[in-house]
Amino acid sequence: MNPTQAVALGEADADIAITGGRVFLPETREFRALDVLVVDNEIAALPEDAGDVIGPETTRISADGRVVMPGLIDAHTHVDTVQSLENAYHHLLASGTTTVVTESSALGSLFGADGVEALLAATAYLPITVRMTVPSMPLVDTFGDRRASEADEDALVDLLADDRVVGVGETDWVHVVGRESGLDGLYERARQEENPSAATVQAVAARS
């Protein structure tokens, strides 16, 4: 039996117990008066009373009637162009957002893979989870020569192996619909990427 199961069954003490809150249950869309038990950074159980598994080593947090809910994920942001995330993350955390997925089109288009890696490094230390997409626009050749060389393309494609890179970034539909696209290699690598943290999502934004 693993530690999470032991706590869920009431046979071991939790690492953390959040008590006295109103827990939001996404599957039923309701708030309930439940406690939250955490073991090894995972939620083990949501009992009505956590008293049986609160031991001398358990960290107890009183929610005092406040809402307890899963962290929100903002799945499409542009923190490389609109706002410096180190100056804005506290606003996100205060509103319940604990993860953002951001385009890297600005730095990636200007500096290629080096720009994306710089953005990854700049956000790695923040107390909010940041995930990124690979910029597609350097590979676009719809109205002229593409900006990325073959070596630049390989470097961008290789970013999909990074745990914090979750897919391919957006592009206008005109670059991919009804024509051979220079983005096909990037999309194919996203589909083939075996790293479970790398999503195979292709974000094609139909903007007019």
Secondary structure, DSSP 8 states (H G I E B T S, - for coil): --HHHHHHTTSS--SEEEEEEEEEETTTTEEEEEEEEEETTEEEE--S--GGG--TT-EEEE-TT-EE---EEEEEE-TTTS--GGGTHHHHHHTTEEEEEE--HHHHHHHHHHHHHHHHHHHTTSSSEEEEEE--GGG--SSS--S--HHHHHHHHHGGGSTTEEEE---BGGGTTTS--TTHHHHHHHHH---TTS--EE--B---
